[in-house]
Every structure is written in C-alpha cells, then in structure tokens.
Amino acid sequence: PVEQLKYIQHDLLEKWPNLRNAEKSGKRCFNNGAEFFWAQNWCEHGSVTKKFKNPADYFTEAVDIANKWDLKSILKRGQIIPHVANTYTFKQIEDAVQAGGRYQKEKFFSIHCS
C-alpha cells in the first residue's frame, strides 16, 4: 500500500509525520518508520470504512483536510506543540481544537479515540 503514496509522500511527511520515531533534530525522513506508521493508520482507520477504496484515497483526503484546516497552527494557538517529548491529555487537545475551530470559516472538528 505504501507504494501508492509516492506522489504525496512529501505532504505526508509534513502533515502526518511519525513523531514517536522522529529524530531529535526535527528532521523527518523515511528511515523513521513513517511508512509503517501510515500502514498502521490505513489498516486501523482507513480500511474499515467503505468511503475509501485504497490507501491513496484515504491519505489524499487526509492531506487535503490538513491543508484546509492547518491543525498545527490551531494546536499551537492552544499551547499544544506536537513533539515526541510532549504529552497532553485528551481534554487539552480537544479544547485546543474546539477553540481553534473558531478561527475557521467552517466548523467540523470532532475527536474520537478508539
């Protein structure tokens, strides 16, 4: 499935990095387990819905949503800085996302844990 993502790998590394294995320098490269991370997300989330027929469709939509909503900036405004060394409660993240949604024209943020 990862081969299907070659055309959006750069966007995925930027928008959906594997922070757990990212180098401390902040570099994101394919040696950090990104492909495995994406494959896990496809298997656990993307493949269980009828909406997506393949990983490329799933991750293309994920990148499109990331480009539309700029979640990194929304989280930053809520004092949530994604990094392997930082931990936050579900409530902290939810509050930051909900508050950040006010800066967008549309609201559709919803967080669900499985």
mmCIF file of the C-alpha atoms, coordinates in Angstrom:
data_MODEL
# 
_entry.id   MODEL 
# 
loop_
_atom_site.group_PDB 
_atom_site.id 
_atom_site.type_symbol 
_atom_site.label_atom_id 
_atom_site.label_alt_id 
_atom_site.label_comp_id 
_atom_site.label_asym_id 
_atom_site.label_entity_id 
_atom_site.label_seq_id 
_atom_site.pdbx_PDB_ins_code 
_atom_site.Cartn_x 
_atom_site.Cartn_y 
_atom_site.Cartn_z 
_atom_site.occupancy 
_atom_site.B_iso_or_equiv 
_atom_site.pdbx_formal_charge 
_atom_site.auth_seq_id 
_atom_site.auth_comp_id 
_atom_site.auth_asym_id 
_atom_site.auth_atom_id 
_atom_site.pdbx_PDB_model_num 
ATOM 1   C CA . PRO A 1 1   ? 0.000   0.000  0.000  1.00 0.00 ? 1   PRO A CA 1 
ATOM 2   C CA . VAL A 1 2   ? 2.827   2.461  0.746  1.00 0.00 ? 2   VAL A CA 1 
ATOM 3   C CA . GLU A 1 3   ? 3.928   2.392  -2.901 1.00 0.00 ? 3   GLU A CA 1 
ATOM 4   C CA . GLN A 1 4   ? 0.597   4.024  -3.761 1.00 0.00 ? 4   GLN A CA 1 
ATOM 5   C CA . LEU A 1 5   ? 1.622   7.031  -1.653 1.00 0.00 ? 5   LEU A CA 1 
ATOM 6   C CA . LYS A 1 6   ? 4.799   8.018  -3.516 1.00 0.00 ? 6   LYS A CA 1 
ATOM 7   C CA . TYR A 1 7   ? 3.113   11.046 -5.091 1.00 0.00 ? 7   TYR A CA 1 
ATOM 8   C CA . ILE A 1 8   ? 2.103   12.504 -1.692 1.00 0.00 ? 8   ILE A CA 1 
ATOM 9   C CA . GLN A 1 9   ? 4.983   11.310 0.498  1.00 0.00 ? 9   GLN A CA 1 
ATOM 10  C CA . HIS A 1 10  ? 6.380   14.808 0.890  1.00 0.00 ? 10  HIS A CA 1 
ATOM 11  C CA . ASP A 1 11  ? 2.994   16.117 2.041  1.00 0.00 ? 11  ASP A CA 1 
ATOM 12  C CA . LEU A 1 12  ? 2.524   13.176 4.401  1.00 0.00 ? 12  LEU A CA 1 
ATOM 13  C CA . LEU A 1 13  ? 5.936   13.732 5.984  1.00 0.00 ? 13  LEU A CA 1 
ATOM 14  C CA . GLU A 1 14  ? 4.972   17.350 6.564  1.00 0.00 ? 14  GLU A CA 1 
ATOM 15  C CA . LYS A 1 15  ? 1.344   16.872 7.623  1.00 0.00 ? 15  LYS A CA 1 
ATOM 16  C CA . TRP A 1 16  ? 1.349   13.368 9.149  1.00 0.00 ? 16  TRP A CA 1 
ATOM 17  C CA . PRO A 1 17  ? 4.831   12.590 10.489 1.00 0.00 ? 17  PRO A CA 1 
ATOM 18  C CA . ASN A 1 18  ? 5.631   9.757  12.844 1.00 0.00 ? 18  ASN A CA 1 
ATOM 19  C CA . LEU A 1 19  ? 6.580   11.883 15.850 1.00 0.00 ? 19  LEU A CA 1 
ATOM 20  C CA . ARG A 1 20  ? 7.254   8.868  18.007 1.00 0.00 ? 20  ARG A CA 1 
ATOM 21  C CA . ASN A 1 21  ? 10.342  7.994  15.951 1.00 0.00 ? 21  ASN A CA 1 
ATOM 22  C CA . ALA A 1 22  ? 11.297  11.408 14.576 1.00 0.00 ? 22  ALA A CA 1 
ATOM 23  C CA . GLU A 1 23  ? 14.893  12.397 15.028 1.00 0.00 ? 23  GLU A CA 1 
ATOM 24  C CA . LYS A 1 24  ? 15.570  14.846 17.857 1.00 0.00 ? 24  LYS A CA 1 
ATOM 25  C CA . SER A 1 25  ? 16.925  17.319 15.303 1.00 0.00 ? 25  SER A CA 1 
ATOM 26  C CA . GLY A 1 26  ? 13.439  17.621 13.880 1.00 0.00 ? 26  GLY A CA 1 
ATOM 27  C CA . LYS A 1 27  ? 14.366  16.006 10.576 1.00 0.00 ? 27  LYS A CA 1 
ATOM 28  C CA . ARG A 1 28  ? 11.741  13.778 9.096  1.00 0.00 ? 28  ARG A CA 1 
ATOM 29  C CA . CYS A 1 29  ? 12.924  11.094 6.755  1.00 0.00 ? 29  CYS A CA 1 
ATOM 30  C CA . PHE A 1 30  ? 11.683  7.750  5.529  1.00 0.00 ? 30  PHE A CA 1 
ATOM 31  C CA . ASN A 1 31  ? 14.037  5.945  7.896  1.00 0.00 ? 31  ASN A CA 1 
ATOM 32  C CA . ASN A 1 32  ? 11.938  6.977  10.905 1.00 0.00 ? 32  ASN A CA 1 
ATOM 33  C CA . GLY A 1 33  ? 9.208   4.395  10.403 1.00 0.00 ? 33  GLY A CA 1 
ATOM 34  C CA . ALA A 1 34  ? 6.800   6.681  8.567  1.00 0.00 ? 34  ALA A CA 1 
ATOM 35  C CA . GLU A 1 35  ? 5.735   4.004  6.107  1.00 0.00 ? 35  GLU A CA 1 
ATOM 36  C CA . PHE A 1 36  ? 4.927   1.573  8.924  1.00 0.00 ? 36  PHE A CA 1 
ATOM 37  C CA . PHE A 1 37  ? 3.075   4.329  10.795 1.00 0.00 ? 37  PHE A CA 1 
ATOM 38  C CA . TRP A 1 38  ? 0.976   5.170  7.728  1.00 0.00 ? 38  TRP A CA 1 
ATOM 39  C CA . ALA A 1 39  ? 0.312   1.493  7.023  1.00 0.00 ? 39  ALA A CA 1 
ATOM 40  C CA . GLN A 1 40  ? -0.940  1.054  10.604 1.00 0.00 ? 40  GLN A CA 1 
ATOM 41  C CA . ASN A 1 41  ? -3.244  4.060  10.236 1.00 0.00 ? 41  ASN A CA 1 
ATOM 42  C CA . TRP A 1 42  ? -4.617  2.738  6.961  1.00 0.00 ? 42  TRP A CA 1 
ATOM 43  C CA . CYS A 1 43  ? -5.256  -0.701 8.463  1.00 0.00 ? 43  CYS A CA 1 
ATOM 44  C CA . GLU A 1 44  ? -6.808  0.608  11.681 1.00 0.00 ? 44  GLU A CA 1 
ATOM 45  C CA . HIS A 1 45  ? -8.820  3.528  10.303 1.00 0.00 ? 45  HIS A CA 1 
ATOM 46  C CA . GLY A 1 46  ? -8.901  3.857  6.524  1.00 0.00 ? 46  GLY A CA 1 
ATOM 47  C CA . SER A 1 47  ? -9.544  0.266  5.522  1.00 0.00 ? 47  SER A CA 1 
ATOM 48  C CA . VAL A 1 48  ? -12.512 -0.146 7.867  1.00 0.00 ? 48  VAL A CA 1 
ATOM 49  C CA . THR A 1 49  ? -14.645 2.462  6.150  1.00 0.00 ? 49  THR A CA 1 
ATOM 50  C CA . LYS A 1 50  ? -16.469 1.991  2.861  1.00 0.00 ? 50  LYS A CA 1 
ATOM 51  C CA . LYS A 1 51  ? -15.585 5.543  1.842  1.00 0.00 ? 51  LYS A CA 1 
ATOM 52  C CA . PHE A 1 52  ? -12.002 4.728  0.831  1.00 0.00 ? 52  PHE A CA 1 
ATOM 53  C CA . LYS A 1 53  ? -11.139 2.006  -1.645 1.00 0.00 ? 53  LYS A CA 1 
ATOM 54  C CA . ASN A 1 54  ? -7.367  2.262  -1.176 1.00 0.00 ? 54  ASN A CA 1 
ATOM 55  C CA . PRO A 1 55  ? -4.669  3.983  0.915  1.00 0.00 ? 55  PRO A CA 1 
ATOM 56  C CA . ALA A 1 56  ? -4.060  6.634  -1.747 1.00 0.00 ? 56  ALA A CA 1 
ATOM 57  C CA . ASP A 1 57  ? -7.657  7.889  -1.485 1.00 0.00 ? 57  ASP A CA 1 
ATOM 58  C CA . TYR A 1 58  ? -7.540  7.861  2.319  1.00 0.00 ? 58  TYR A CA 1 
ATOM 59  C CA . PHE A 1 59  ? -4.262  9.740  2.638  1.00 0.00 ? 59  PHE A CA 1 
ATOM 60  C CA . THR A 1 60  ? -5.051  12.166 -0.183 1.00 0.00 ? 60  THR A CA 1 
ATOM 61  C CA . GLU A 1 61  ? -8.161  13.214 1.710  1.00 0.00 ? 61  GLU A CA 1 
ATOM 62  C CA . ALA A 1 62  ? -6.154  13.446 4.942  1.00 0.00 ? 62  ALA A CA 1 
ATOM 63  C CA . VAL A 1 63  ? -3.643  15.787 3.259  1.00 0.00 ? 63  VAL A CA 1 
ATOM 64  C CA . ASP A 1 64  ? -6.479  17.839 1.741  1.00 0.00 ? 64  ASP A CA 1 
ATOM 65  C CA . ILE A 1 65  ? -8.063  18.248 5.181  1.00 0.00 ? 65  ILE A CA 1 
ATOM 66  C CA . ALA A 1 66  ? -4.696  19.146 6.716  1.00 0.00 ? 66  ALA A CA 1 
ATOM 67  C CA . ASN A 1 67  ? -4.170  21.799 4.048  1.00 0.00 ? 67  ASN A CA 1 
ATOM 68  C CA . LYS A 1 68  ? -7.655  23.198 4.606  1.00 0.00 ? 68  LYS A CA 1 
ATOM 69  C CA . TRP A 1 69  ? -7.627  23.319 8.400  1.00 0.00 ? 69  TRP A CA 1 
ATOM 70  C CA . ASP A 1 70  ? -3.956  23.898 9.361  1.00 0.00 ? 70  ASP A CA 1 
ATOM 71  C CA . LEU A 1 71  ? -4.307  21.875 12.536 1.00 0.00 ? 71  LEU A CA 1 
ATOM 72  C CA . LYS A 1 72  ? -0.700  22.568 13.538 1.00 0.00 ? 72  LYS A CA 1 
ATOM 73  C CA . SER A 1 73  ? -1.468  26.297 13.886 1.00 0.00 ? 73  SER A CA 1 
ATOM 74  C CA . ILE A 1 74  ? -4.738  25.596 15.668 1.00 0.00 ? 74  ILE A CA 1 
ATOM 75  C CA . LEU A 1 75  ? -2.960  23.373 18.188 1.00 0.00 ? 75  LEU A CA 1 
ATOM 76  C CA . LYS A 1 76  ? -0.156  25.902 18.629 1.00 0.00 ? 76  LYS A CA 1 
ATOM 77  C CA . ARG A 1 77  ? -2.691  28.628 19.499 1.00 0.00 ? 77  ARG A CA 1 
ATOM 78  C CA . GLY A 1 78  ? -3.964  26.230 22.169 1.00 0.00 ? 78  GLY A CA 1 
ATOM 79  C CA . GLN A 1 79  ? -0.424  25.734 23.524 1.00 0.00 ? 79  GLN A CA 1 
ATOM 80  C CA . ILE A 1 80  ? -0.276  22.185 22.103 1.00 0.00 ? 80  ILE A CA 1 
ATOM 81  C CA . ILE A 1 81  ? 3.092   21.612 20.435 1.00 0.00 ? 81  ILE A CA 1 
ATOM 82  C CA . PRO A 1 82  ? 3.234   18.190 18.749 1.00 0.00 ? 82  PRO A CA 1 
ATOM 83  C CA . HIS A 1 83  ? 6.533   16.554 19.644 1.00 0.00 ? 83  HIS A CA 1 
ATOM 84  C CA . VAL A 1 84  ? 7.618   13.176 20.901 1.00 0.00 ? 84  VAL A CA 1 
ATOM 85  C CA . ALA A 1 85  ? 8.719   14.759 24.204 1.00 0.00 ? 85  ALA A CA 1 
ATOM 86  C CA . ASN A 1 86  ? 5.378   16.495 24.854 1.00 0.00 ? 86  ASN A CA 1 
ATOM 87  C CA . THR A 1 87  ? 2.310   14.811 26.261 1.00 0.00 ? 87  THR A CA 1 
ATOM 88  C CA . TYR A 1 88  ? -1.194  16.210 26.560 1.00 0.00 ? 88  TYR A CA 1 
ATOM 89  C CA . THR A 1 89  ? -4.487  14.968 27.869 1.00 0.00 ? 89  THR A CA 1 
ATOM 90  C CA . PHE A 1 90  ? -7.374  14.267 25.541 1.00 0.00 ? 90  PHE A CA 1 
ATOM 91  C CA . LYS A 1 91  ? -9.205  17.223 27.099 1.00 0.00 ? 91  LYS A CA 1 
ATOM 92  C CA . GLN A 1 92  ? -6.306  19.629 26.406 1.00 0.00 ? 92  GLN A CA 1 
ATOM 93  C CA . ILE A 1 93  ? -6.215  18.621 22.752 1.00 0.00 ? 93  ILE A CA 1 
ATOM 94  C CA . GLU A 1 94  ? -9.986  18.681 22.405 1.00 0.00 ? 94  GLU A CA 1 
ATOM 95  C CA . ASP A 1 95  ? -10.194 22.164 23.966 1.00 0.00 ? 95  ASP A CA 1 
ATOM 96  C CA . ALA A 1 96  ? -7.444  23.499 21.693 1.00 0.00 ? 96  ALA A CA 1 
ATOM 97  C CA . VAL A 1 97  ? -9.093  22.070 18.582 1.00 0.00 ? 97  VAL A CA 1 
ATOM 98  C CA . GLN A 1 98  ? -12.550 23.315 19.513 1.00 0.00 ? 98  GLN A CA 1 
ATOM 99  C CA . ALA A 1 99  ? -11.224 26.796 20.329 1.00 0.00 ? 99  ALA A CA 1 
ATOM 100 C CA . GLY A 1 100 ? -9.117  26.835 17.181 1.00 0.00 ? 100 GLY A CA 1 
ATOM 101 C CA . GLY A 1 101 ? -12.131 25.982 15.066 1.00 0.00 ? 101 GLY A CA 1 
ATOM 102 C CA . ARG A 1 102 ? -13.463 29.453 15.785 1.00 0.00 ? 102 ARG A CA 1 
ATOM 103 C CA . TYR A 1 103 ? -10.731 30.832 13.530 1.00 0.00 ? 103 TYR A CA 1 
ATOM 104 C CA . GLN A 1 104 ? -12.022 28.823 10.568 1.00 0.00 ? 104 GLN A CA 1 
ATOM 105 C CA . LYS A 1 105 ? -14.967 29.710 8.331  1.00 0.00 ? 105 LYS A CA 1 
ATOM 106 C CA . GLU A 1 106 ? -16.451 26.252 8.830  1.00 0.00 ? 106 GLU A CA 1 
ATOM 107 C CA . LYS A 1 107 ? -16.521 24.032 11.885 1.00 0.00 ? 107 LYS A CA 1 
ATOM 108 C CA . PHE A 1 108 ? -16.390 20.300 11.694 1.00 0.00 ? 108 PHE A CA 1 
ATOM 109 C CA . PHE A 1 109 ? -13.831 19.301 14.258 1.00 0.00 ? 109 PHE A CA 1 
ATOM 110 C CA . SER A 1 110 ? -14.620 16.176 16.155 1.00 0.00 ? 110 SER A CA 1 
ATOM 111 C CA . ILE A 1 111 ? -12.192 13.988 18.060 1.00 0.00 ? 111 ILE A CA 1 
ATOM 112 C CA . HIS A 1 112 ? -12.794 10.317 18.708 1.00 0.00 ? 112 HIS A CA 1 
ATOM 113 C CA . CYS A 1 113 ? -10.477 7.838  20.372 1.00 0.00 ? 113 CYS A CA 1 
ATOM 114 C CA . SER A 1 114 ? -10.664 4.157  19.654 1.00 0.00 ? 114 SER A CA 1 
# 
